């Protein structure tokens, strides 16, 4: 239902952009009708066959343009010329514009770039994902499963990945994310998070800084290959910098969805992360007790904070409430499922 409403919004936005694109032929047609009406009225007055006012003259010229004259055929050769010339001029201008408009409106595949931008323009409080490689695709898939709205920016996407992402209803903008215009097309000013999954640390960092400059409140999750460099970036810029060598796609998705999450450690071959989440008003976890959370999601609740109270290892019977903060330990995939229900 949400996707259908979003596509209706995108269609309206796209139609508005098309009307703006074809404002020149529409304006030219309007000028031709008004100018033709003024000229017809002046000639009619000179040849002794005046019309009542300018609006009547414009209406007459308009009907002539559609081969539907509203009055008797004139006797003056100067006015007769209008009956033959105006249909050619009026229909010629309008028909060309309407034909182009119709083709582009109903065949959006020829304008995939504009259509993707139209969909992205309907988003608010969404996630911008930069880089549609294999990690980027997995992050997009997990974010989509968490119910997050996503706009992807990729300069050179692979056909199989772009088709799979579009099947999920995610717009993909073909552009260089280091350019401000590309970030604006993806809705940087209204986005809540930008997640950078490209192969280049320097490029990821460059785009992260530009995004933060454009939207100071945006949450930045950036892929950094070197663990030590990732920690430095997190300390210096306040970005969530994750090492791609030690983080899974679900963990990236959880971080992009607003959950603080640590690098996983491996215990007996099982990756474990510590994550922190706050229960919003819409959380499905409200009203559930700690034992239920641990059993359903296969995680351990190691901290429950309510106001000034911090309960380490809370009892299983404690009920979670709105605005509670919990710390959980578990597999990043399990944490991802909890994030979904928490939102």
C-alpha positions in Angstrom: 0.0 0.0 0.0 2.8 2.4 0.9 4.7 1.5 -2.3 1.5 2.2 -4.4 1.0 5.5 -2.7 4.7 6.4 -3.2 4.4 5.6 -6.9 1.3 7.8 -7.2 3.3 10.6 -5.6 6.2 9.9 -7.9 3.8 10.0 -10.9 2.4 13.3 -9.8 5.9 14.7 -9.3 7.0 13.3 -12.7 4.0 14.8 -14.5 4.8 18.2 -12.8 8.4 18.0 -14.1 7.1 17.1 -17.6 4.8 20.1 -17.6 7.6 22.3 -16.6 9.8 20.8 -19.3 7.1 21.6 -21.9 6.2 25.0 -20.7 7.8 26.6 -23.8 5.4 25.1 -26.4 2.5 25.8 -24.0 3.6 29.4 -23.5 4.1 29.8 -27.3 0.6 28.5 -28.0 -0.9 30.9 -25.4 1.0 33.8 -26.9 -0.2 32.8 -30.4 -3.8 32.7 -29.3 -3.7 36.1 -27.5 -1.6 37.7 -30.2 -3.8 36.3 -33.0 -6.9 37.5 -31.1 -5.5 41.0 -30.9 -4.6 41.1 -34.5 -7.9 39.7 -35.6 -9.8 42.3 -33.6 -7.7 45.2 -35.1 -8.1 43.9 -38.7 -11.9 43.4 -38.1 -12.3 47.0 -37.0 -10.4 48.3 -40.0 -12.5 46.3 -42.5 -15.8 47.3 -40.9 -16.6 43.9 -39.3 -15.7 44.5 -35.7 -16.0 42.0 -32.8 -17.4 43.0 -29.4 -14.2 42.8 -27.3 -10.8 41.2 -27.1 -12.0 38.1 -25.3 -14.4 37.3 -28.1 -11.6 37.7 -30.6 -9.3 35.4 -28.7 -12.1 32.8 -28.4 -12.7 33.0 -32.1 -9.0 32.4 -32.9 -8.9 29.5 -30.4 -11.9 27.8 -32.0 -10.3 28.4 -35.4 -7.2 26.6 -34.3 -9.2 23.5 -33.6 -11.3 23.8 -36.9 -14.4 24.7 -34.9 -15.2 28.3 -36.0 -17.8 30.0 -33.8 -19.0 32.6 -36.2 -20.0 33.1 -39.8 -17.4 33.0 -42.5 -16.1 36.6 -43.0 -16.3 38.5 -46.3 -13.0 40.3 -45.9 -10.0 38.4 -47.5 -7.8 39.5 -44.6 -10.1 37.9 -42.1 -10.6 34.8 -44.3 -6.9 34.2 -44.1 -7.3 33.6 -40.3 -9.6 30.7 -41.1 -6.9 28.9 -43.1 -3.7 30.0 -41.3 -4.7 29.7 -37.6 -5.5 25.9 -37.7 -2.0 25.3 -39.2 -0.2 27.4 -36.6 -2.3 26.5 -33.5 -2.5 22.7 -34.1 1.1 22.6 -35.3 2.4 24.1 -32.1 0.2 22.3 -29.7 0.2 18.9 -31.4 4.0 18.6 -31.4 4.2 19.5 -27.7 1.3 17.2 -26.7 2.8 14.3 -28.8 6.2 14.6 -27.1 4.5 15.0 -23.7 2.3 11.9 -24.2 5.2 9.8 -25.4 7.4 10.7 -22.5 4.6 10.5 -19.9 3.5 7.0 -20.8 6.9 5.6 -21.8 8.9 6.3 -18.7 11.5 3.7 -19.6 12.9 6.2 -22.1 13.3 8.6 -19.2 14.4 6.2 -16.4 16.7 8.8 -14.9 14.0 11.3 -14.5 11.5 8.7 -13.2 14.0 7.5 -10.5 14.5 11.1 -9.4 10.8 11.6 -9.2 10.4 8.6 -6.9 13.3 9.7 -4.7 11.8 13.2 -4.5 8.8 11.7 -2.6 11.0 10.3 0.2 11.4 11.9 3.6 13.5 10.7 6.5 15.0 8.0 4.2 18.4 6.4 3.7 20.7 7.3 0.8 22.9 4.3 -0.2 26.0 5.1 -2.2 27.6 2.2 -4.0 25.7 -0.7 -5.5 28.3 -3.3 -5.3 27.8 -6.7 -3.7 28.0 -5.2 -0.2 25.7 -2.3 -1.2 23.2 -4.7 -2.7 23.1 -6.8 0.5 22.7 -3.6 2.6 19.9 -2.4 0.4 18.2 -5.7 0.7 18.4 -5.7 4.5 17.3 -2.1 4.8 14.3 -2.9 2.6 13.4 -5.8 4.9 13.6 -3.4 7.8 11.0 -1.2 6.1 13.3 1.7 5.4 12.9 3.9 2.4 16.1 3.9 0.3 17.5 5.9 -2.7 20.6 4.4 -4.3 23.3 6.4 -6.1 25.6 4.4 -8.3 27.7 5.7 -11.3 28.1 2.4 -13.0 25.7 -0.2 -11.7 25.7 -3.8 -12.8 22.6 -4.7 -14.7 21.8 -7.8 -12.6 22.1 -5.8 -9.3 20.2 -2.8 -10.6 17.3 -5.0 -11.8 17.1 -6.8 -8.5 17.1 -3.5 -6.5 14.4 -2.0 -8.7 12.3 -5.1 -8.2 12.2 -4.0 -4.5 10.9 -0.6 -5.5 14.1 1.1 -4.8 15.1 4.0 -7.1 18.6 3.9 -8.5 20.1 7.3 -9.6 22.9 7.0 -12.2 25.3 9.7 -11.1 28.6 10.5 -9.4 27.8 10.8 -5.6 30.8 13.1 -5.1 28.8 15.8 -7.0 26.4 17.9 -4.9 23.7 17.6 -7.6 23.7 13.8 -7.3 23.1 14.0 -3.6 20.4 16.6 -4.1 18.6 14.3 -6.6 18.6 11.6 -4.0 17.0 14.0 -1.5 20.0 14.7 0.8 18.2 17.6 2.5 15.3 15.3 3.7 17.3 12.1 4.3 18.0 10.8 7.8 21.0 8.6 6.9 23.6 8.2 4.2 25.4 4.9 3.9 28.6 4.7 1.9 29.6 1.3 0.6 32.1 2.1 -2.2 35.5 0.4 -2.5 37.5 3.7 -2.0 38.0 4.9 1.5 39.0 8.4 0.4 36.0 8.7 -1.9 33.6 7.4 0.9 35.1 10.0 3.3 34.9 12.8 0.7 31.2 12.1 0.1 30.5 11.7 3.8 31.9 15.2 4.6 30.0 16.7 1.7 26.7 15.1 2.8 27.2 16.4 6.4 27.9 19.9 5.0 24.6 19.8 3.1 22.6 18.2 5.9 24.3 18.8 9.3 21.8 16.4 11.0 22.3 13.5 8.8 23.5 10.2 10.2 26.6 9.0 8.3 27.5 5.3 8.1 30.8 4.8 6.1 32.6 1.8 4.9 36.3 1.9 5.8 38.6 -1.0 5.0 41.2 -0.4 7.8 40.1 -1.0 11.3 42.4 1.6 12.9 41.4 4.3 10.3 37.8 3.5 10.9 38.2 4.2 14.6 40.0 7.5 13.9 37.2 8.6 11.5 34.6 7.8 14.1 36.4 9.7 16.8 37.2 12.7 14.7 34.1 13.2 12.6 31.4 11.4 14.6 30.6 9.2 11.6 29.7 5.5 12.2 32.8 4.1 10.5 32.6 0.3 9.9 35.3 -1.9 8.6 34.1 -4.0 5.7 36.5 -6.7 6.6 34.8 -7.3 9.9 31.2 -6.1 9.4 28.4 -8.0 7.8 25.7 -6.4 5.6 23.1 -6.8 8.4 25.3 -4.8 10.7 25.6 -2.1 8.1 21.9 -2.1 7.7 21.3 -1.9 11.5 23.7 1.1 11.7 21.9 2.8 8.8 18.6 2.2 10.5 19.7 4.2 13.5 21.1 1.5 15.9 24.5 1.9 17.4 26.4 -1.3 16.9 30.0 -2.5 17.5 32.4 -4.5 15.3 31.6 -8.2 15.8 33.9 -10.5 17.6 34.1 -14.2 16.8 33.3 -16.6 19.7 33.5 -20.3 18.8 33.1 -19.3 15.1 30.0 -17.2 15.8 30.1 -13.4 15.1 28.7 -11.4 18.0 28.0 -7.6 18.2 26.9 -5.3 21.0 24.1 -3.0 19.9 22.2 -0.2 21.5 18.6 0.7 20.6 16.0 3.1 21.9 12.3 2.2 21.7 10.3 4.7 19.7 6.5 5.1 19.9 5.9 2.8 17.0 8.1 -0.1 18.4 6.7 -3.6 18.4 8.9 -4.3 21.4 6.8 -2.1 23.7 4.9 -4.2 26.2 7.1 -7.3 25.8 9.3 -8.5 28.6 13.0 -9.1 28.5 12.6 -12.9 28.4 10.4 -12.7 25.3 13.0 -10.5 23.5 15.8 -12.9 24.3 13.8 -16.0 23.3 12.3 -14.6 20.0 15.3 -12.9 18.7 18.0 -15.2 20.2 19.9 -12.3 21.7 20.9 -11.3 25.3 19.6 -8.1 26.8 22.6 -6.9 28.9 21.3 -3.5 29.9 18.0 -1.7 30.3 18.0 2.1 30.9 14.9 3.9 31.9 15.4 7.5 32.6 18.2 7.8 35.1 18.0 4.1 36.1 20.4 1.6 34.5 19.7 -2.1 35.1 22.6 -4.4 34.2 21.3 -7.8 33.2 17.6 -7.0 33.7 15.3 -9.7 35.0 13.3 -11.6 32.3 10.0 -10.3 33.7 10.8 -6.6 33.2 8.4 -5.0 30.6 9.9 -2.7 28.0 8.3 0.7 27.6 8.5 3.6 25.1 11.8 5.6 25.4 13.6 2.7 27.1 17.1 2.1 25.9 18.4 -1.5 25.7 21.8 -2.9 25.0 21.8 -6.3 23.3 24.4 -8.9 22.5 23.9 -11.2 19.6 24.5 -12.2 16.0 24.3 -9.3 13.6 21.5 -11.1 11.6 19.5 -11.5 14.7 20.0 -7.9 15.7 18.8 -6.9 12.2 15.5 -8.6 12.9 15.1 -6.8 16.2 15.8 -3.5 14.5 13.0 -4.2 12.0 10.5 -4.7 14.8 11.8 -1.8 16.8 10.9 0.5 13.9 
